[in-house]
Amino acid sequence: MEDKFITMAHGAGGAKSQELVAEIMMPAFDNKYLRQMHDGAKLSVKNNIAFTTDSYVVEPLFFNGGNIGKLAVCGTVNDLAMTGAVPKYISVGMILEEGFPVSELRSIVDTMRQAADEAGVYIVTGDTKVVNKNNGDGIFINTAGIGELIEGCDIAPQNVKPGMDIIVSGYLGDHAAAIMALRHKLQLPDTLKSDCAPLNKLVAKILKAAPGIAALRDATRGGAAAVLNEIAGQAGVGMLIDEECLPVRREVRGFCDILGFDPMYLANEGKMLIFANKADTAKILAVMHADEYGKNACVIGSTNDTAPGEVGLRTNIGGIRIIDMPAGEQIPRIC
Amino acid sequence: MEDKFITMAHGAGGAKSQELVAEIMMPAFDNKYLRQMHDGAKLSVKNNIAFTTDSYVVEPLFFNGGNIGKLAVCGTVNDLAMTGAVPKYISVGMILEEGFPVSELRSIVDTMRQAADEAGVYIVTGDTKVVNKNNGDGIFINTAGIGELIEGCDIAPQNVKPGMDIIVSGYLGDHAAAIMALRHKLQLPDTLKSDCAPLNKLVAKILKAAPGIAALRDATRGGAAAVLNEIAGQAGVGMLIDEECLPVRREVRGFCDILGFDPMYLANEGKMLIFANKADTAKILAVMHADEYGKNACVIGSTNDTAPGEVGLRTNIGGIRIIDMPAGEQIPRIC
């Protein structure tokens, strides 16, 4: 493909669209399902399935620790894992803005393939549209995914009961801090990078060790605060978090102190919260600590029946303040 | 929800996002799967499945015969049907532009529900993002879908062989002509409207009558010309179309004559091409003629082994000209 920039013709469904698919998408994503050359992929699945979708509109597109393509694959893989499923198949819908550099597109699709390989999923079907200059923002990516539900598990927010432990899989706020630092051109240590990662293999190991886990949720948009509030509301339980247990990197905490952010509200792309019976906590942590994506996991609090629907934070100085659902715009808005 | 316009807060993952989902998405799409309140839906499927995705970026959003929401549901339903599947579950990913009118959003989601009901599918999972003013185009909708493959059928472009009939399900070009007329503010008869429709129930009936059908394809972007060329290439067969057999409405033909378009290249949203053994043609047409979406179906040509990969048109005056794959931009660009 000789074009250096995406043109309207690449979205027209004709020869240029075919060239884009044949020379960029197919070589990057190649697998036996894509080669069926259908409007849709024909797949076989075992058991019941999980189905999810997410669109990715991050700016900047490339950042320390990944790019929008890695986010799009890992995000949908993680959403499937959080339902208690083994992710299997991913669809990719791209909306490109006229003039988008073909070199950046190549880089993004290569990263998507790498992320899919790491997660063990196939990109099996896709669609590309092109919109006029200034009617888009470079590239938007939608991914949808199908996973096979792991038998013997019942993951649902309603299963969260009072007296359970709340476990976080690692440091909070890395993704949002990395994106914001880049956007504000802040000089920050190279250790500050997005945590974007596929969590499905870790989740499968955890569910094998402790099939009775009540709920799992990745703490993306709205951060840990949004997840805790959402599940507190859905389950009708209270939650109390210990501030001194919250894992936040020194550089992220410094970043939050300077700019006035709260790490509880910062988006993550490779962190999850686990709600489990206290009897299972040691088993879960043992599995997590042996995994790259869970090595810094810890208990950050527990659920209770004293304040249904409320999330409290026991602060370092001993008081308790309420952690509300984030109310207005994302601060910082990063997706 | 009191807001008249979408704000960045509606995409922030916090209270305003919840409000949008609770007051607009859930009431419109309500079903037992959505009520699971997960990051993904838990579903059961029989047999093997088909999986597909498409993004919709049409302008204008509302037109005679439908709106972007109807397109998004019918398009994915049809893509599933074209693989020989019974569509079951749909995901909806929306990218809204800051300032988009909430009343239009309500109207679009209501139409999506109606289209889903007509097609007999559930909208089971979704995601909504909001991008800054001028970084989008009102609303983009991605749908992905899962269908159950009909046992005993083997629909694939490679199954198209020389000597087969090519059937079209009805008038060509209605959708593109309706959109273009609106865009150019042309006064045209009210009969000129988009053909946007779910074809899955018709396809199921056809496949029951003639399970040996070789290939099916809806003639969307790039029109019938793109589909014929694509399948001619994939199957390695030639095709010859009879111009005098092409069903084109008088008003669409007039529209094409005035503006210099060829109906073979105009997008449709409720028309398909069927490639079948001549022995099955009568059975297929009998089923189609009894259905609202197939009542004008007819044979438009046949496949051959004399010009592999080429699509020819026998014109009304007796000559043959080549119908190429559309090469550049969509003229008119409507998706």
HADDOCK unambig.tbl for C-alpha pairs under 7 A between the chains (distance, minus, plus):
assign (segid A and resid 8 and name CA) (segid B and resid 329 and name CA) 5.77 0.50 0.50
assign (segid A and resid 9 and name CA) (segid B and resid 328 and name CA) 4.81 0.50 0.50
assign (segid A and resid 9 and name CA) (segid B and resid 329 and name CA) 3.96 0.50 0.50
assign (segid A and resid 9 and name CA) (segid B and resid 330 and name CA) 6.76 0.50 0.50
assign (segid A and resid 12 and name CA) (segid B and resid 221 and name CA) 6.49 0.50 0.50
assign (segid A and resid 12 and name CA) (segid B and resid 222 and name CA) 6.58 0.50 0.50
assign (segid A and resid 12 and name CA) (segid B and resid 329 and name CA) 5.39 0.50 0.50
assign (segid A and resid 12 and name CA) (segid B and resid 330 and name CA) 4.82 0.50 0.50
assign (segid A and resid 13 and name CA) (segid B and resid 221 and name CA) 5.20 0.50 0.50
assign (segid A and resid 13 and name CA) (segid B and resid 222 and name CA) 5.14 0.50 0.50
assign (segid A and resid 14 and name CA) (segid B and resid 222 and name CA) 5.87 0.50 0.50
assign (segid A and resid 14 and name CA) (segid B and resid 226 and name CA) 6.19 0.50 0.50
assign (segid A and resid 14 and name CA) (segid B and resid 325 and name CA) 5.77 0.50 0.50
assign (segid A and resid 14 and name CA) (segid B and resid 326 and name CA) 4.56 0.50 0.50
assign (segid A and resid 14 and name CA) (segid B and resid 327 and name CA) 5.38 0.50 0.50
assign (segid A and resid 14 and name CA) (segid B and resid 328 and name CA) 6.79 0.50 0.50
assign (segid A and resid 15 and name CA) (segid B and resid 325 and name CA) 6.01 0.50 0.50
assign (segid A and resid 15 and name CA) (segid B and resid 326 and name CA) 6.03 0.50 0.50
assign (segid A and resid 15 and name CA) (segid B and resid 327 and name CA) 4.76 0.50 0.50
assign (segid A and resid 15 and name CA) (segid B and resid 328 and name CA) 6.96 0.50 0.50
assign (segid A and resid 16 and name CA) (segid B and resid 327 and name CA) 6.35 0.50 0.50
assign (segid A and resid 16 and name CA) (segid B and resid 328 and name CA) 6.44 0.50 0.50
assign (segid A and resid 38 and name CA) (segid B and resid 83 and name CA) 6.87 0.50 0.50
assign (segid A and resid 39 and name CA) (segid B and resid 52 and name CA) 6.67 0.50 0.50
assign (segid A and resid 39 and name CA) (segid B and resid 79 and name CA) 5.60 0.50 0.50
assign (segid A and resid 39 and name CA) (segid B and resid 83 and name CA) 6.84 0.50 0.50
assign (segid A and resid 40 and name CA) (segid B and resid 50 and name CA) 5.98 0.50 0.50
assign (segid A and resid 40 and name CA) (segid B and resid 51 and name CA) 5.25 0.50 0.50
assign (segid A and resid 40 and name CA) (segid B and resid 52 and name CA) 4.31 0.50 0.50
assign (segid A and resid 40 and name CA) (segid B and resid 79 and name CA) 6.47 0.50 0.50
assign (segid A and resid 40 and name CA) (segid B and resid 80 and name CA) 6.29 0.50 0.50
assign (segid A and resid 40 and name CA) (segid B and resid 83 and name CA) 6.38 0.50 0.50
assign (segid A and resid 41 and name CA) (segid B and resid 50 and name CA) 5.29 0.50 0.50
assign (segid A and resid 41 and name CA) (segid B and resid 51 and name CA) 5.15 0.50 0.50
assign (segid A and resid 41 and name CA) (segid B and resid 52 and name CA) 6.35 0.50 0.50
assign (segid A and resid 42 and name CA) (segid B and resid 49 and name CA) 5.76 0.50 0.50
assign (segid A and resid 42 and name CA) (segid B and resid 50 and name CA) 4.46 0.50 0.50
assign (segid A and resid 42 and name CA) (segid B and resid 51 and name CA) 6.61 0.50 0.50
assign (segid A and resid 43 and name CA) (segid B and resid 48 and name CA) 5.83 0.50 0.50
assign (segid A and resid 43 and name CA) (segid B and resid 49 and name CA) 5.18 0.50 0.50
assign (segid A and resid 43 and name CA) (segid B and resid 50 and name CA) 5.95 0.50 0.50
assign (segid A and resid 44 and name CA) (segid B and resid 48 and name CA) 4.58 0.50 0.50
assign (segid A and resid 44 and name CA) (segid B and resid 49 and name CA) 6.02 0.50 0.50
assign (segid A and resid 45 and name CA) (segid B and resid 48 and name CA) 6.49 0.50 0.50
assign (segid A and resid 48 and name CA) (segid B and resid 43 and name CA) 5.84 0.50 0.50
assign (segid A and resid 48 and name CA) (segid B and resid 44 and name CA) 4.61 0.50 0.50
assign (segid A and resid 48 and name CA) (segid B and resid 45 and name CA) 6.51 0.50 0.50
assign (segid A and resid 49 and name CA) (segid B and resid 42 and name CA) 5.78 0.50 0.50
assign (segid A and resid 49 and name CA) (segid B and resid 43 and name CA) 5.19 0.50 0.50
assign (segid A and resid 49 and name CA) (segid B and resid 44 and name CA) 6.02 0.50 0.50
assign (segid A and resid 50 and name CA) (segid B and resid 40 and name CA) 6.02 0.50 0.50
assign (segid A and resid 50 and name CA) (segid B and resid 41 and name CA) 5.31 0.50 0.50
assign (segid A and resid 50 and name CA) (segid B and resid 42 and name CA) 4.47 0.50 0.50
assign (segid A and resid 50 and name CA) (segid B and resid 43 and name CA) 5.96 0.50 0.50
assign (segid A and resid 51 and name CA) (segid B and resid 40 and name CA) 5.27 0.50 0.50
assign (segid A and resid 51 and name CA) (segid B and resid 41 and name CA) 5.16 0.50 0.50
assign (segid A and resid 51 and name CA) (segid B and resid 42 and name CA) 6.63 0.50 0.50
assign (segid A and resid 52 and name CA) (segid B and resid 39 and name CA) 6.69 0.50 0.50
assign (segid A and resid 52 and name CA) (segid B and resid 40 and name CA) 4.33 0.50 0.50
assign (segid A and resid 52 and name CA) (segid B and resid 41 and name CA) 6.37 0.50 0.50
assign (segid A and resid 52 and name CA) (segid B and resid 91 and name CA) 6.87 0.50 0.50
assign (segid A and resid 52 and name CA) (segid B and resid 125 and name CA) 5.81 0.50 0.50
assign (segid A and resid 53 and name CA) (segid B and resid 91 and name CA) 6.33 0.50 0.50
assign (segid A and resid 53 and name CA) (segid B and resid 93 and name CA) 6.49 0.50 0.50
assign (segid A and resid 53 and name CA) (segid B and resid 125 and name CA) 6.81 0.50 0.50
assign (segid A and resid 53 and name CA) (segid B and resid 126 and name CA) 5.91 0.50 0.50
assign (segid A and resid 53 and name CA) (segid B and resid 127 and name CA) 6.38 0.50 0.50
assign (segid A and resid 54 and name CA) (segid B and resid 93 and name CA) 6.18 0.50 0.50
assign (segid A and resid 54 and name CA) (segid B and resid 127 and name CA) 5.39 0.50 0.50
assign (segid A and resid 55 and name CA) (segid B and resid 93 and name CA) 6.14 0.50 0.50
assign (segid A and resid 55 and name CA) (segid B and resid 127 and name CA) 6.85 0.50 0.50
assign (segid A and resid 55 and name CA) (segid B and resid 129 and name CA) 6.84 0.50 0.50
assign (segid A and resid 79 and name CA) (segid B and resid 39 and name CA) 5.60 0.50 0.50
assign (segid A and resid 79 and name CA) (segid B and resid 40 and name CA) 6.47 0.50 0.50
assign (segid A and resid 80 and name CA) (segid B and resid 40 and name CA) 6.32 0.50 0.50
assign (segid A and resid 83 and name CA) (segid B and resid 38 and name CA) 6.89 0.50 0.50
assign (segid A and resid 83 and name CA) (segid B and resid 39 and name CA) 6.84 0.50 0.50
assign (segid A and resid 83 and name CA) (segid B and resid 40 and name CA) 6.39 0.50 0.50
assign (segid A and resid 91 and name CA) (segid B and resid 52 and name CA) 6.86 0.50 0.50
assign (segid A and resid 91 and name CA) (segid B and resid 53 and name CA) 6.32 0.50 0.50
assign (segid A and resid 93 and name CA) (segid B and resid 53 and name CA) 6.49 0.50 0.50
assign (segid A and resid 93 and name CA) (segid B and resid 54 and name CA) 6.18 0.50 0.50
assign (segid A and resid 93 and name CA) (segid B and resid 55 and name CA) 6.14 0.50 0.50
assign (segid A and resid 125 and name CA) (segid B and resid 52 and name CA) 5.80 0.50 0.50
assign (segid A and resid 125 and name CA) (segid B and resid 53 and name CA) 6.80 0.50 0.50
assign (segid A and resid 126 and name CA) (segid B and resid 53 and name CA) 5.88 0.50 0.50
assign (segid A and resid 127 and name CA) (segid B and resid 53 and name CA) 6.37 0.50 0.50
assign (segid A and resid 127 and name CA) (segid B and resid 54 and name CA) 5.38 0.50 0.50
assign (segid A and resid 127 and name CA) (segid B and resid 55 and name CA) 6.85 0.50 0.50
assign (segid A and resid 129 and name CA) (segid B and resid 55 and name CA) 6.84 0.50 0.50
assign (segid A and resid 134 and name CA) (segid B and resid 134 and name CA) 6.45 0.50 0.50
assign (segid A and resid 134 and name CA) (segid B and resid 135 and name CA) 6.44 0.50 0.50
assign (segid A and resid 135 and name CA) (segid B and resid 134 and name CA) 6.44 0.50 0.50
assign (segid A and resid 135 and name CA) (segid B and resid 135 and name CA) 5.96 0.50 0.50
assign (segid A and resid 135 and name CA) (segid B and resid 136 and name CA) 4.91 0.50 0.50
assign (segid A and resid 135 and name CA) (segid B and resid 137 and name CA) 5.11 0.50 0.50
assign (segid A and resid 136 and name CA) (segid B and resid 135 and name CA) 4.92 0.50 0.50
assign (segid A and resid 136 and name CA) (segid B and resid 136 and name CA) 4.52 0.50 0.50
assign (segid A and resid 136 and name CA) (segid B and resid 137 and name CA) 6.79 0.50 0.50
assign (segid A and resid 137 and name CA) (segid B and resid 135 and name CA) 5.10 0.50 0.50
assign (segid A and resid 137 and name CA) (segid B and resid 136 and name CA) 6.78 0.50 0.50
assign (segid A and resid 142 and name CA) (segid B and resid 142 and name CA) 6.99 0.50 0.50
assign (segid A and resid 144 and name CA) (segid B and resid 144 and name CA) 6.49 0.50 0.50
assign (segid A and resid 221 and name CA) (segid B and resid 12 and name CA) 6.52 0.50 0.50
assign (segid A and resid 221 and name CA) (segid B and resid 13 and name CA) 5.19 0.50 0.50
assign (segid A and resid 222 and name CA) (segid B and resid 12 and name CA) 6.62 0.50 0.50
assign (segid A and resid 222 and name CA) (segid B and resid 13 and name CA) 5.15 0.50 0.50
assign (segid A and resid 222 and name CA) (segid B and resid 14 and name CA) 5.88 0.50 0.50
assign (segid A and resid 226 and name CA) (segid B and resid 14 and name CA) 6.21 0.50 0.50
assign (segid A and resid 325 and name CA) (segid B and resid 14 and name CA) 5.81 0.50 0.50
assign (segid A and resid 325 and name CA) (segid B and resid 15 and name CA) 6.06 0.50 0.50
assign (segid A and resid 326 and name CA) (segid B and resid 14 and name CA) 4.57 0.50 0.50
assign (segid A and resid 326 and name CA) (segid B and resid 15 and name CA) 6.06 0.50 0.50
assign (segid A and resid 327 and name CA) (segid B and resid 14 and name CA) 5.39 0.50 0.50
assign (segid A and resid 327 and name CA) (segid B and resid 15 and name CA) 4.78 0.50 0.50
assign (segid A and resid 327 and name CA) (segid B and resid 16 and name CA) 6.38 0.50 0.50
assign (segid A and resid 328 and name CA) (segid B and resid 9 and name CA) 4.82 0.50 0.50
assign (segid A and resid 328 and name CA) (segid B and resid 14 and name CA) 6.79 0.50 0.50
assign (segid A and resid 328 and name CA) (segid B and resid 15 and name CA) 6.95 0.50 0.50
assign (segid A and resid 328 and name CA) (segid B and resid 16 and name CA) 6.43 0.50 0.50
assign (segid A and resid 329 and name CA) (segid B and resid 8 and name CA) 5.79 0.50 0.50
assign (segid A and resid 329 and name CA) (segid B and resid 9 and name CA) 3.97 0.50 0.50
assign (segid A and resid 329 and name CA) (segid B and resid 12 and name CA) 5.38 0.50 0.50
assign (segid A and resid 330 and name CA) (segid B and resid 9 and name CA) 6.76 0.50 0.50
assign (segid A and resid 330 and name CA) (segid B and resid 12 and name CA) 4.80 0.50 0.50
